[in-house]
Amino acid sequence: MGIFDFFSSKPTDEKLTKKLVNFVYDSIQTKNGVRVEDAICLISTIAAERCIEVANEFSIHEHEFEPGAAVFSDKINELLVGPNIVENWNDLPSESVFGTIRNKIVPKFDIKNFPTLISIFESYAQNVGELEWGNINLTIPIDNKPFLLPLQAGYESRKYFEKNINLESNKKSLQIAINALTHILHETKMALDSKIALTLTFELINGMSKTATMTEKKMEELKIEIDK
C-alpha cells in the first residue's frame, strides 16, 4: 500500500463519529425503540472515560482504586472547564470540554437551558457515596433517570471503542466522543426537554470522569467471588 492509499483509507472524523453514534443507538435499542436518556447516559459516560485518559492520572484499564469510588482531580476540572473557576457558560474557554460542547450545540440549545456550572460540581461532590454502587447523583426528574448503570455502561462499551474508534491520540479520541455526543443531542432535541438533556449530559460527564472505572481485573475478581 502506498502512502497516499494509506491516508485515503483512514476513516474520517465524520465516519468515526457516525459509527460511534450508531453504536450508542444499537446498544440501547429495545422493542419500544431508543430511550433518549439512556443514549445520553451511554455517550456521556464514554466521553467521561476519554477525559480520564486525557488527564492521565490513572488508566481506565488498570488502577488500584475500587471501581465506583470517587477520584477527585484538579486536572479533570481543568480539562472540563479550564484553569479558572467561572460561573458564566460564556466565560468558559473554547478548548475546554464543556466549552467545546457549548460551542457545538449553541444556538440550537439556548444557553439559558444549561445547568449552572456550580450546581454541576456541587451536586456530585455533596452526594458521593449516597447512591447505589456504580451510579452518580443526577438532579433530574426520577422519570428521566437513565435505566443504564453508568459504571457498567462504561465498562461494556470500552472494548468497542478501543477496537473501532480509539485513535493514537487520546485527545483525538475524546474529540470523536464529543462529536458523537453533540450529534445525539441535536438528533434527539425534540424528544427530551433541553434542560433535562443538558443537565443529564454535564452531570454525567463530570461525575463519571471523577469515578474509578470497572477494570477487567476487578471484573474477574467479582466473578470468582460470585461463583463461590
C-alpha positions as CSV (number, residue, x, y, z in Angstrom):
1,M,0.0,0.0,0.0
2,G,1.4,3.4,-1.0
3,I,1.4,6.3,1.4
4,F,-1.4,8.1,-0.4
5,D,-3.5,4.9,-0.3
6,F,-2.8,4.6,3.4
7,F,-4.1,8.1,4.2
8,S,-7.1,7.8,1.9
9,S,-8.1,4.6,3.6
10,K,-8.0,6.1,7.2
11,P,-11.6,6.7,8.5
12,T,-12.5,10.4,8.7
13,D,-13.7,12.1,11.8
14,E,-17.2,12.2,10.4
15,K,-17.2,8.4,9.7
16,L,-15.9,7.6,13.2
17,T,-18.4,9.9,14.8
18,K,-21.3,8.3,12.9
19,K,-20.0,4.8,13.8
20,L,-20.0,5.7,17.4
21,V,-23.5,7.3,17.2
22,N,-24.8,4.1,15.6
23,F,-23.2,2.0,18.3
24,V,-24.9,4.0,21.0
25,Y,-28.3,3.7,19.4
26,D,-27.8,0.0,18.7
27,S,-26.6,-0.7,22.2
28,I,-29.8,0.6,23.9
29,Q,-32.3,-0.3,21.2
30,T,-35.3,-2.2,22.6
31,K,-38.6,-3.3,21.0
32,N,-40.0,0.0,22.1
33,G,-37.3,2.0,20.4
34,V,-34.5,4.2,21.7
35,R,-34.8,5.9,25.1
36,V,-33.1,9.2,24.8
37,E,-32.0,9.3,28.5
38,D,-30.1,6.1,28.0
39,A,-28.5,7.3,24.8
40,I,-27.2,10.4,26.6
41,C,-26.1,8.3,29.6
42,L,-24.0,6.0,27.4
43,I,-22.3,8.6,25.2
44,S,-21.7,10.9,28.2
45,T,-20.0,8.0,30.1
46,I,-17.9,7.2,27.0
47,A,-16.8,10.8,26.8
48,A,-16.1,10.8,30.6
49,E,-13.7,7.8,30.2
50,R,-11.9,9.6,27.4
51,C,-11.5,12.6,29.8
52,I,-9.8,10.2,32.3
53,E,-7.5,9.0,29.6
54,V,-6.5,12.6,28.6
55,A,-6.0,13.7,32.2
56,N,-3.7,10.6,32.6
57,E,-3.8,10.4,36.3
58,F,-4.8,6.8,36.2
59,S,-5.7,4.3,33.5
60,I,-9.3,3.3,32.8
61,H,-7.9,-0.2,32.2
62,E,-5.8,-0.8,35.3
63,H,-5.7,1.0,38.6
64,E,-5.7,0.4,42.3
65,F,-9.0,2.2,43.1
66,E,-12.2,0.4,44.0
67,P,-14.4,0.7,40.9
68,G,-17.1,3.2,41.5
69,A,-15.1,5.1,44.0
70,A,-14.8,8.9,43.7
71,V,-11.5,10.2,42.4
72,F,-11.4,14.0,42.7
73,S,-9.0,15.6,40.3
74,D,-7.8,19.2,39.6
75,K,-6.6,18.0,36.2
76,I,-10.1,16.8,35.3
77,N,-11.6,20.0,36.5
78,E,-9.2,22.0,34.3
79,L,-9.9,19.7,31.4
80,L,-13.7,20.2,31.8
81,V,-13.9,23.9,32.4
82,G,-10.4,25.4,32.1
83,P,-7.9,26.7,34.7
84,N,-10.1,29.2,36.4
85,I,-13.4,28.8,38.2
86,V,-16.2,30.7,36.3
87,E,-19.9,30.9,36.8
88,N,-21.0,32.0,33.3
89,W,-21.1,29.5,30.5
90,N,-20.0,32.2,28.0
91,D,-16.7,32.6,30.0
92,L,-15.6,29.0,29.5
93,P,-12.5,28.5,27.4
94,S,-13.5,27.2,24.0
95,E,-10.8,24.5,24.3
96,S,-12.3,23.0,27.5
97,V,-14.6,20.0,27.2
98,F,-17.6,21.9,28.4
99,G,-16.7,24.9,26.3
100,T,-16.3,22.7,23.2
101,I,-19.8,21.1,23.8
102,R,-21.3,24.6,24.3
103,N,-19.9,25.8,21.0
104,K,-21.2,22.8,19.1
105,I,-24.8,23.0,20.4
106,V,-25.5,26.7,20.8
107,P,-27.6,28.3,19.4
108,K,-29.8,25.3,18.7
109,F,-29.8,24.8,22.5
110,D,-30.5,28.1,24.3
111,I,-27.8,28.9,26.9
112,K,-30.5,29.7,29.4
113,N,-31.3,26.0,29.5
114,F,-27.8,25.0,30.6
115,P,-27.5,23.9,34.2
116,T,-25.4,26.3,36.4
117,L,-21.8,25.3,36.4
118,I,-21.5,25.5,40.2
119,S,-24.5,23.1,40.6
120,I,-22.9,20.5,38.4
121,F,-19.8,20.3,40.6
122,E,-21.6,20.7,43.9
123,S,-24.2,18.0,43.1
124,Y,-21.5,15.4,42.6
125,A,-19.3,16.4,45.5
126,Q,-22.1,16.6,48.0
127,N,-23.6,13.2,47.1
128,V,-20.6,11.0,46.8
129,G,-21.3,7.6,48.4
130,E,-25.0,8.3,48.8
131,L,-26.3,6.3,45.9
132,E,-26.2,2.7,44.7
133,W,-22.8,1.4,43.6
134,G,-21.9,2.4,40.1
135,N,-24.3,5.4,39.9
136,I,-24.0,9.1,40.5
137,N,-26.4,11.8,41.7
138,L,-28.5,13.4,38.9
139,T,-30.6,16.4,39.6
140,I,-33.3,15.5,37.0
141,P,-36.8,14.1,37.5
142,I,-36.9,10.5,38.5
143,D,-38.9,9.6,35.4
144,N,-36.0,10.7,33.3
145,K,-33.2,8.9,35.2
146,P,-31.3,6.5,32.9
147,F,-32.1,2.8,33.1
148,L,-28.4,2.2,32.5
149,L,-25.9,2.0,35.3
150,P,-23.1,4.4,34.2
151,L,-20.2,2.3,35.6
152,Q,-21.5,-0.8,33.8
153,A,-22.2,1.2,30.6
154,G,-18.6,2.5,30.5
155,Y,-17.1,-1.0,31.1
156,E,-19.3,-2.7,28.5
157,S,-18.7,-0.1,25.8
158,R,-15.0,0.2,26.3
159,K,-14.0,-2.8,24.1
160,Y,-16.0,-1.5,21.2
161,F,-14.5,2.0,21.5
162,E,-10.9,0.7,21.8
163,K,-11.3,-1.6,18.8
164,N,-13.3,0.6,16.4
165,I,-13.0,4.3,17.5
166,N,-9.9,4.7,19.6
167,L,-7.1,6.7,17.9
168,E,-3.4,7.1,18.6
169,S,-4.1,10.4,20.3
170,N,-6.3,10.4,23.5
171,K,-7.2,14.0,22.8
172,K,-8.4,13.0,19.3
173,S,-10.4,10.1,20.7
174,L,-12.1,12.5,23.2
175,Q,-12.9,14.8,20.3
176,I,-14.7,12.0,18.4
177,A,-16.7,11.2,21.6
178,I,-17.7,14.8,22.0
179,N,-18.7,14.9,18.3
180,A,-20.9,11.9,18.8
181,L,-22.4,13.4,22.0
182,T,-23.4,16.6,20.3
183,H,-24.7,14.8,17.3
184,I,-27.0,12.8,19.6
185,L,-28.1,15.9,21.5
186,H,-29.1,17.5,18.2
187,E,-30.9,14.5,16.8
188,T,-32.9,13.9,20.0
189,K,-33.6,17.5,20.9
190,M,-37.3,17.3,20.2
191,A,-37.7,14.1,22.2
192,L,-36.5,15.4,25.6
193,D,-36.7,18.7,27.4
194,S,-33.5,20.7,26.8
195,K,-32.9,21.5,30.5
196,I,-33.1,17.8,31.4
197,A,-31.0,16.7,28.5
198,L,-28.2,19.2,29.2
199,T,-28.2,18.6,33.0
200,L,-28.0,14.9,32.4
201,T,-25.1,15.3,30.0
202,F,-22.9,17.6,32.0
203,E,-23.6,15.9,35.4
204,L,-22.7,12.5,33.9
205,I,-19.5,13.8,32.3
206,N,-18.4,15.5,35.4
207,G,-19.3,12.6,37.7
208,M,-18.1,9.7,35.7
209,S,-14.8,11.4,34.8
210,K,-14.2,11.5,38.6
211,T,-15.2,7.9,39.2
212,A,-12.9,4.9,39.2
213,T,-13.7,2.7,36.3
214,M,-14.5,-1.0,36.3
215,T,-11.5,-3.0,35.1
216,E,-11.0,-6.4,33.6
217,K,-9.1,-7.5,36.7
218,K,-11.8,-6.4,39.1
219,M,-14.5,-7.9,37.0
220,E,-12.7,-11.3,37.1
221,E,-12.4,-11.0,40.9
222,L,-16.1,-10.3,41.2
223,K,-17.0,-13.3,39.0
224,I,-14.8,-15.5,41.2
225,E,-16.5,-14.1,44.3
226,I,-20.0,-14.7,42.9
227,D,-19.2,-18.3,41.8
228,K,-18.0,-19.3,45.3
